[in-house]
């Protein structure tokens, strides 16, 4: 069943629907979780949250709970983030810059290499222009921790829509694929 997202973008809440082709006890119930104000529609985007400070991870998680984002995992340093990206394949990685073991910039370089479609958002207390300028080549976005309550959800919503488009392209590409060439 296809639901035109344009019809539901301004409706908050959860919408349930049943496929017409399925009847009786084999009917499938599906749902779309719509963010308040329609910021994100369709599939829940999986987010890996990477910060060495537990309180920051808890706070960011609380920002995301009312919206259609799913925290698929957490990491406390860059090396752990890379392991989790390989294992969990998140749509978006929220990544602190200053962390022990491996910093966020080095982790972002490796994440780009192993999962180029994964969106990377730097979340840091350092909003110094030179720092921001140096991290932007590796990022799809940047949010200062001091402004996360106002800027994070709009940024993630925009990235979720582009992640959805990329996912749809992958699915379309797979439909046309008939296995490995050779």
Backbone torsions as a table, in degrees:
resi	resn	phi	psi	omega
1	UNK	NA	141.1	-179.7
2	UNK	-114.0	129.6	175.5
3	UNK	-114.4	124.0	178.8
4	UNK	-73.7	114.0	-177.8
5	UNK	-61.2	-24.1	178.4
6	UNK	-63.6	-23.3	-179.3
7	UNK	-80.5	-19.3	-172.5
8	UNK	-120.8	5.3	-172.6
9	UNK	-65.3	-21.2	-177.3
10	UNK	-105.2	14.6	-178.5
11	UNK	-110.0	114.3	176.4
12	UNK	-78.8	159.0	175.6
13	UNK	112.8	-157.5	179.3
14	UNK	-122.9	134.9	179.6
15	UNK	-112.2	129.6	176.1
16	UNK	-108.4	142.2	175.1
17	UNK	-147.3	160.9	-179.0
18	UNK	-124.2	138.9	178.5
19	UNK	-66.7	134.3	-180.0
20	UNK	-67.0	-34.3	-178.3
21	UNK	-66.6	-25.7	-179.4
22	UNK	-97.3	128.6	-179.6
23	UNK	-129.8	163.6	176.7
24	UNK	66.2	-148.8	-174.7
25	UNK	-73.8	-11.1	176.7
26	UNK	-88.5	2.0	-179.1
27	UNK	-63.8	140.1	179.7
28	UNK	-101.7	129.5	173.2
29	UNK	-97.4	131.8	177.8
30	UNK	-128.5	159.7	178.2
31	UNK	-142.9	152.6	172.2
32	UNK	-115.9	129.1	174.8
33	UNK	-96.7	122.4	-177.5
34	UNK	-107.0	128.7	178.7
35	UNK	-68.5	156.4	176.5
36	UNK	-55.5	130.2	-178.9
37	UNK	78.9	5.4	178.4
38	UNK	71.6	25.0	-175.2
39	UNK	-64.5	-31.3	-178.8
40	UNK	-140.9	131.5	-174.9
41	UNK	-126.0	145.7	172.0
42	UNK	95.5	-138.8	-176.3
43	UNK	-63.8	143.9	175.9
44	UNK	-73.6	128.3	179.2
45	UNK	-80.7	132.5	-177.4
46	UNK	-88.5	127.4	-176.3
47	UNK	-120.2	132.2	170.9
48	UNK	-98.8	124.4	-176.8
49	UNK	-103.5	119.4	-174.5
50	UNK	-123.6	110.6	176.5
51	UNK	-159.9	142.0	-178.3
52	UNK	-80.2	-8.1	-178.2
53	UNK	-103.1	113.6	-178.2
54	UNK	-55.7	-38.6	-179.0
55	UNK	-63.8	-36.2	177.6
56	UNK	-65.5	-44.5	178.8
57	UNK	-61.5	-41.6	178.3
58	UNK	-63.0	-43.1	-179.6
59	UNK	-64.7	-46.0	179.5
60	UNK	-63.5	-41.3	176.9
61	UNK	-57.6	-41.8	-179.9
62	UNK	-66.9	-32.4	175.2
63	UNK	-64.0	-37.9	-172.3
64	UNK	-85.0	-22.0	-174.6
65	UNK	-53.1	-43.1	-177.9
66	UNK	-73.0	-5.8	-174.3
67	UNK	-111.1	172.9	-175.4
68	UNK	-86.0	52.4	174.9
69	UNK	-119.3	142.2	179.0
70	UNK	-117.2	122.7	173.3
71	UNK	-76.6	107.4	-177.4
72	UNK	-87.0	-13.4	179.0
73	UNK	-178.8	168.3	178.1
74	UNK	-135.0	151.3	176.4
75	UNK	-140.9	156.4	-176.4
76	UNK	-110.3	-4.9	176.6
77	UNK	-157.0	173.5	-175.6
78	UNK	-64.1	-40.1	179.5
79	UNK	-63.5	-44.0	178.1
80	UNK	-64.6	-36.2	178.0
81	UNK	-60.9	-43.9	179.9
82	UNK	-62.7	-43.8	177.0
83	UNK	-59.2	-44.2	-178.0
84	UNK	-69.0	-35.8	177.0
85	UNK	-62.2	-43.9	178.1
86	UNK	-60.9	-43.6	-175.2
87	UNK	-78.6	-40.2	-169.9
88	UNK	-100.3	-20.9	-177.9
89	UNK	49.3	60.3	179.8
90	UNK	-69.6	158.4	174.5
91	UNK	-77.5	-36.7	-175.2
92	UNK	-136.8	140.0	173.6
93	UNK	-115.6	122.0	171.1
94	UNK	-92.6	118.6	-166.1
95	UNK	-129.7	120.4	173.1
96	UNK	-72.0	153.9	179.3
97	UNK	-85.8	-53.0	-176.1
98	UNK	-91.5	107.0	178.5
99	UNK	-142.4	158.2	176.7
100	UNK	-72.0	169.4	176.6
101	UNK	68.9	-65.2	176.2
102	UNK	-142.9	128.9	-177.9
103	UNK	-74.8	169.5	-175.8
104	UNK	-65.8	-33.5	-179.3
105	UNK	-67.6	-45.8	176.9
106	UNK	-63.0	-39.7	178.1
107	UNK	-63.9	-41.3	179.9
108	UNK	-61.1	-40.2	178.0
109	UNK	-58.0	-45.6	-179.2
110	UNK	-71.1	-38.8	178.2
111	UNK	-61.8	-42.0	176.8
112	UNK	-58.6	-38.7	-178.3
113	UNK	-69.9	-43.9	-174.3
114	UNK	-88.5	-22.0	-177.7
115	UNK	-144.5	70.5	-172.9
116	UNK	-60.9	-24.4	180.0
117	UNK	-81.8	-14.7	-180.0
118	UNK	-69.8	130.2	178.0
119	UNK	-80.5	141.3	180.0
120	UNK	-121.3	125.3	176.2
121	UNK	-119.6	121.6	175.1
122	UNK	-81.8	132.5	179.1
123	UNK	-123.8	110.1	-172.9
124	UNK	-148.3	159.1	176.5
125	UNK	-82.5	-9.6	-175.0
126	UNK	-98.3	91.2	179.2
127	UNK	-95.5	29.7	179.0
128	UNK	-70.2	130.1	-175.9
129	UNK	-51.4	-40.3	-179.8
130	UNK	-67.7	-35.4	177.0
131	UNK	-65.6	-47.9	179.9
132	UNK	-58.3	-46.3	-179.3
133	UNK	-59.5	-39.9	-177.8
134	UNK	-74.4	-24.8	-179.0
135	UNK	-93.2	-18.7	-175.1
136	UNK	-58.6	-33.7	177.9
137	UNK	-60.2	-24.2	-178.1
138	UNK	-99.1	-1.7	-170.1
139	UNK	-118.7	152.7	169.3
140	UNK	-97.8	-7.2	178.7
141	UNK	-175.7	167.5	-178.5
142	UNK	-145.9	132.5	176.3
143	UNK	-135.4	129.7	173.7
144	UNK	-73.8	137.8	179.7
145	UNK	-58.1	-32.3	179.4
146	UNK	-69.6	-17.3	-180.0
147	UNK	-116.7	8.3	-175.5
148	UNK	-58.4	-35.9	-179.1
149	UNK	-63.3	-23.5	-179.5
150	UNK	-104.7	-30.1	-170.2
151	UNK	-106.4	-21.3	-172.4
152	UNK	-68.2	-49.5	-176.4
153	UNK	-62.3	-47.7	177.5
154	UNK	-58.7	-40.8	179.5
155	UNK	-65.5	-47.5	179.9
156	UNK	-63.1	-36.2	178.3
157	UNK	-63.2	-43.4	177.2
158	UNK	-63.2	-44.7	179.8
159	UNK	-66.1	-35.4	178.8
160	UNK	-62.8	-38.1	178.6
161	UNK	-66.7	-41.2	178.1
162	UNK	-71.1	-32.7	175.7
163	UNK	-66.0	-37.7	177.8
164	UNK	-63.3	-43.8	178.7
165	UNK	-60.4	-42.1	179.2
166	UNK	-65.6	-39.4	178.3
167	UNK	-63.3	-43.4	178.5
168	UNK	-62.3	-39.7	178.0
169	UNK	-63.0	-41.1	178.1
170	UNK	-61.9	-44.1	-179.2
171	UNK	-64.2	-42.5	178.5
172	UNK	-63.0	-42.8	178.1
173	UNK	-61.5	-38.4	180.0
174	UNK	-68.9	-36.1	180.0
175	UNK	-60.5	-37.0	-179.0
176	UNK	-81.3	-11.4	-176.8
177	UNK	-84.9	137.6	178.8
178	UNK	-119.0	39.4	178.1
179	UNK	97.4	-177.6	-176.9
180	UNK	-67.7	145.5	177.6
181	UNK	-81.5	151.7	174.1
182	UNK	133.5	NA	NA
